[in-house]
């Protein structure tokens, strides 16, 4: 299973052409999501499954045959992960408002195709909760994440934490003293539209 993020012209037929091209290399498309639109282009995420004998770079080659299509990112995507709709997250937070922050944190890796998420207190630097793959941070190490009081994204360079490579993070503060941090190992970059979604969901958490 792979996550393929592509940029393509925002015109009728472009999405279908991309899907057809991927089909020529045996890709089975499980999901497609429009991530962002800008200046006549769209950024789309494809979750695809390849046959065992098909090399991953065949996805890139298939897209390269299309005019105006660029591959932004290609990486393996754990098959056990799914696409979690924002509506489902909002419903869960509404049903249990006392735990809304933790509900959003738990859902964030799936909703934003990230590797991990954690909940930190901006005042004390304490990690309040975290998903399984999140780094185990002391209050001092939480400071390595940078400012947590505004919705933003940034790159943490290789070695920001011992044994960790370059990491892309997105941050969104809650109305409390807590902030949500989600991380991707190596990429792709968090787009402005993704940060806006994260900020919106955090604002609705309480």
Protein Blocks (a to p, Z undefined) as FASTA:
>chain_A
ZZddddddddehklmmmmmmmmmnopacfbdcdfbdcehiacddddddddfklcfklmmm
mmmmpghiacfbdcdddfkbccddfklmmmmmmmmmmlmmmmmmmmmmmmnopabdcddd
fklopafbdcfklccddfklmmmnopakbccdddddehkaghiacddddddddfblbdcd
dddehiacddfklmmmmmmmmmmnZZ
